[in-house]
Amino acid sequence: MKKFLLAIAALLALLFICGLAGSSWLANSSGRKLKNLRSAISDAGDPIYYVEYGSDPVPEQDNAFVLLSESATGIDAYSELVRSFKAENPSANSSAQQPASSLLLQKQETFFTENSELFDLLKKASQCQSYQADIDRSQGFGASTAHAETSRRAIEMLADKASILASNGAGDAAVEACLTGYRILHLTEQERFLMGFLIECVGLEKLGNVVQQTLSTCEVSEPMFEAIDKQLQQFNMNTNLTNAIKVERASGIQSFQDIQQAAKNSDENQIPIPAFFVGTNIGQAYFNDDESAYIEYMNECISMVNQTKTIRDQRMDVLMAELSSATFLKPISKIITPDMSSIFDAKDDATARLRALRILLAVQQQPDVRVQTLPAEIREDPYTSKDMISSRTSDGWLIYSVGRNLTDDAGDLTPVAPSQRPLDIGYGPTTAQPITTD
């Protein structure tokens, strides 16, 4: 009996030693993999942690963020004016409520007239070279981005003003208001985060619609045509999204460190992870594997930015299936990993609109130009890598991308409902108005 107990004890001791050795190997192996992934980020010249994205302070007079912050009260006042009116007149946008819509236009025009200094401030902000917000990057995903809402509302207000100016026949003034909006959007790209990228996509859509309205209804001078085309050339949505994903990746890596630290500190332990588990080799391997999976996912997303939707969707399906199949593993990755499919589509929508608008500007300036002779980089449909579809109808030029369903729906650019997207993405039909040389 004694020999049997000794044998059992020896076996248990052996198993314990093997367990320690195995857990140590897992921790070291997963640690080396994670270290290599982080080193690859650093070797590419990108910060690993969100806090490392800080930059040298920008003088206030050169910082568009400061001027936009000064404009926030006026911007909020305008947003509240529109919101409260629509709340009191829920059918104000319908054709059956023209008196209500006319009253809103009157209120808007009055606001624009009485707040010229606000628009002077926004124009001044748009002429700055830098945009540096006062973000506390040590907070990671918890960092406040409330200022992004101010930028979004500013673009909406500028688009509304430009639309009213175009309705009144003031083509150059409408384009000038749009230019201010475009320049502000371009400046906010310097912040490089996904929410800001999506706000940029929405802003480009709103401003593009007003530019089309202006070109269809007003005379626009040749210098303004050149100015708007030059500004549109500044937007590279692939580069912008790549930078935003890198910042998102850095925020996620920082969050892994914060979560582990919180789990080890019993006073701050607000997550269901026992502190003793975090301090073991198995716990460390568990976290290393989770963080590695997150970095690999984000790296894959970066590599997919320039790919077409068909290839991208196939790869995303595989990535999401792999993440979902890890039943008890990678819990943090599952929580903080963004849904990139819809963001990729928003990027392609914005790119298609930018290119369609540049083609529209070209054919407006030169009615006899052949679209096929325009630069390839503005003709390419981001969804298919083929040429955008363009035709000259009896009502004017129609230029569009096949959109997210990858099907040519004959230039169906009108959503069935406000909450839905159009089947095709682009502009038209747009008739050419006279161009002045003033």
N, C-alpha and C positions, 0 to 999 in steps of 0.2 A: 504493500500500500504506500509505504514511504517513497519507494522508487517511482511509483506511478505519479505521486504528487510532485516529486522533483522533476519528472519528465514534463508534466503539465506546466509547471512553473518555468522550466527552461524554454518550452515552446512559446509560452506567453511572452517571455522576455525577448525571444527571438522575433516574434511578431511585432512587439513594441519597438524594437530596434529597427526592424525593417520599415515599420510605419514612419518612424522618425526620419530614417534615411530617405524614404520615398517622398515624404512631405517636404523635406529639405530640397530634394531634387526638383520637385514640382515648383517650389517657390523660386529656386535659382533659375530654372529653365524659363518660367514665365516672366521672371524679372529681366532676364537677358533679352527676351523677345520685346518686352515693353521698352527697354532701354534703347534697343535698335530702332524701334519705331519713332521714339522721341528724337533720337540722334538724326534720323533721316529728315525730320521736320526742320531741325536746326541747321543741318547741312544745306538744305534748300534755301536758307536765308529767312525762314519764317519763325516768328516767336512760338514757343511751345505753350506758354500760359497767357491768359488774357491780360494779366497785369503788365506783361512785357510789351503790350501794344501802345503804351504811353509814348508821347512825343514831346519835343521841346515846346514850351509855352509860346503861344502866338500873341503878339500885341493886340489889345482889344480893338484898335482901329482897323486891324487887318483881318479880324475874325468875324466871319459871317454869322456864326452862332450867337455872338453878343448882340448884333443888330437884330437878328430874328427874335431873340429873347426880349429885346426892347419893344418889338412889334407885337408881342404875344397878346397884350391886353386888347389892342385893336382888332387883331385877328379873331380872338375869342368873341369879341362883341359882334362881329359880322356873322360868325357861325351861329351865335345865339339868336340873332335877328332872323336868319333863315330857318333855323330849327323851330323857333317858337311860332313863326308864321305858318309853317307846314303842319305843326301840331294843331294849330287852331283851324287850319283849312286843309284837311287831309286829302282833298281832291284837287289841290291847287295846280297839279301838273297835268290834269286831264283836260282834254279839249272842251269838255262841257263846263269848265270853270275858268273861262277866259278872264272875267272880271277879277277873280282872285289872283290869277297869274299876273295880270297887268298891275295889280296893286303891289305884288311882290317886286316886280320890276321897278316900280316907282320907288319903293323903299330901298332897293339895292342902288339905284342911280343916285338917290339922295345921300346914301352912306358914302358912295364913292366920291361924290362931290365934296362932302363935308370932311372927308378924311384923306385929302391929297397928301398930307405929310406922312401918313402911314405908307402910302405907295412909294413916296420918295425914299423912305427908310428901307423898304424892301428892295428897291432898285439899287440903293447903295450897298445893301447886303449882297446882292447878286454880283456886284462888281469886285467883291473881295477875292483874294486868292486862296484863302484858307478857311476851313471849317473845323473847329475843335470844341467839342461839347465838354461840359464839366462832369464826365462820367466817373464814378468810383469803380474802377475796374477790379478792385479787390473783391467786389461782391459777385463777380462772375455773372451767372444767369440772373441774379437778383439785382443787377445794376439798373438804375432807373433810366428808362428811355422815353420819358414823358415828352421830352422836347421833340421827338419824332412826330408826335401828334400835331405840334405847332407847325412843323414843316408841311404836313399833309393838308392842314386847314389853309395855310398860306397859298398852296398851289390851287386848291379849290376856289379860293376867293379870287385869285388872279385869273383863273379860267372863266369864272363868272363875269368878271369885269371885261375881259377880252371878248366874250360872247356878246355882251350888250353893246360894246363899241362896234363890233362887226355888224350887228343888227341895225346900228345907226349909220352904217356906211363908212366908218372911220377905219379903213383897212390897216394903214400903217400903225395907228395907235393900238389896234387889237394885236397885231404881230409883236409890237413892242412889249405889251403886257405878257404875252406868251413867252417872249425871250427872257423876261425877268424870271418867270416860273421855271423855264428850262435851266437857266443858269443856277438857280437855287438847288434844283434837283441834282445838277452835276456837282455842286459843292458838297452836298450831303453824302455823296459817294465816298468821301474821304473817311467817313465813320465806319463803313464796312461791317454791317451786321444784317442778318437776314430780314428782320422787320423793316429796316430802312430800305433794303432792296425791294421788298414787296410794295412799299409806299412809293418808291420810284416808278415801279411798273404801272401802278394805278395813275400816278401823276402824268406819266407819258401818254397814257390813253386819253385822259381828260384834255390835256393841252393839244394833243394831235387832233382831236375832234373839233376843237375851236379853230385850229389852223385851217382845217378843211372847210369849215363854215366860212371863214374869212376869204379863202381863195375862191369860193363859189359865189360869194355875194358882193365882194368889194374889189375896188382897184387897189393894188399893192405895188409899191415902188420897187424897182429893180434892186436897190441897195437892201431893202428889207427881205427880198427873196434870198439874196446872197447871205444875209446875216442869219436867217433861220436855218438855211442849209448848212452853213458853217457850224452852227451850234449843234445841230443834230449829229454831225460827224464826231462830236466829242464823246458820244455815248457808245460804249462797248459793253454790252450786257454780259457777254461771256466772261470778260475780265472782271467786271463788277461782281458777278455771282461767285467766281472763283475766290476772290478776296473775301467775300462775305462768308463763304463756307470755311475758309481758313480761320477766320475770327471765331466762328461758331465752334470749330474744332478746339481752338485754344480755350474757349469758355468751358467746354465739356471736360477737357483734361484738368482744368483748374477745379471743376466741380468734384471730380473723383478725389482729388487731394483733400478738399474741404470735407467731403462726406467721411472719408477715413479718419480725419482728424477729429471730427465731431463724434464718431463712434468710439474713439479711444478715450474721449473726455466725458466722463459720466455726468458732469454738470451741464454739458451741451448736447447730450445724447437724445436727439429727437427723432431718430430713425430706428427701425426695429432690427438693429444689428448688435448682438452682444459684444461688448468691448473685448472680452477674452478671445473671441473668435478672430477679431481683426488682428490681434497680436500673435497669432499662431502662424506656422508656415502654411498650413492649409488655407487659412483666411487670407494670407498675403497672396497666395497663388490664385485664389478665387477672385480677388480684386484685380490682380495683374491681368488675368485672362479677360475680365470684363472690360477694363480700360483698353486693352489691346484690340478687342473686338470693335470698340467704339472708334478708335483711331483708324482701323482698317476700313470700317464703313465710310467714314468721312473722306478718307483718301480715295476710295472708289468713287464717291460722289464727285470729288474734284476732277477725277479722270473722265467723268461722263459729261462734263459741262459742254464740251464741243461736239458731242455725238448727237445723231438724229433721234427723234422720239422712239422709233421702232426698236433700235438697238438699246437705247437707254431703258425703256420700259422692261425689256427682257432681263437686263442685268439687275434692275431694281427688284423685280419679282424674285430673283434668286437670292439677293441680299436679304430681303425681308423674310423669306422662307427660312433661311439659315438662322436668322436672329430669333424668329418665332419658335423654331424647333428646339432651341436650347431651353427646355422647360424650367429647370431650376438654376440655370446659369445666366450670366450677363443681365442681371435685373436692372442695373443702373443704365446700361446702354439702351434697354428697352424703353426706359422712361424718358431719357433726354435726347434720343435720336430723332431728328426732325423728319417730317414727311417730305422728302425731297422731290417726289414725283410731281406734285402740284406746283412746287417752286420752279422746277425745270420748265414746266408748261407755261408758267407766268413769264419766265425769261424769254421763251420762244415767241409768245404773244407780243411782248414788248419789242423784241427784235423785228418781228414781222411788221409791226406798225411803223417803226422807225424807217425801215427800208421802203415800205409802201409810200410813206410820206415824202421821202427823198425822191422817189420816182415821180410822184405827183408834182412836186416842185419843178422837176426837170421838164416834164411835158407841158406844164403851165407856162414856163419860160420859153420853151421851144416847141410849139404845137406840132411841128412836122418831124420831130425827132423820132427815131426808131428806138423803142425800149431796149431791143437786143444790143444796141450799140453803147448802152450805159455801162459803167463799171460793174464787173461781175459781183463784187462784194455787196452791192446794193440790190442786185436782181435776185440773189439766191434766197429761196424760201427756207427758213431755218428748220421747218418741220420735215422737209424732204431732200434738201440740198439741190433741188431743181430750181429753175427760174420761177419767180413769182408770176402769177397769172395776170395779164393786163389786156384790156380791150378798150376800144374807143366806141362807145355806144352812142345812140342818138342823143342821150342826155349828158354825155361827157365821158371822161376817163373813169374806168373801173379797174382798180389795182388791188390784188389781195393774195393772201396765203391760204392754203387749204385748211389750216387750223388743226385743232387737236384730234379731230376724227380722221385726218389724213385723206379727206375726200373733197373733191371739187364740187361744192354745192352751188355753182353758178353765181358766185359772188353774193351769197346771202349774208349780209353784214348787219342785219337787224335782229336783235334778240327777241325771242318769243315773249319773254317776260323780263322785267328789270333785273331780276335775280339770276337770270340765265345768260350764258355767253352766246355770241353769234356763232354760226356754224363755220363761217370763213372770217379771216382777220385782214382788215385793210381799209381802204377809203374809196368812196365814189358812190354813184357817178358824180363827177365834178366837172362843171363847165368852166372853161377858161375865161377869166375877166381881163380887161385891158391892163397892161403893165405900164406904169409911168416911170420916167427916168429921173424923177425928182430926188 
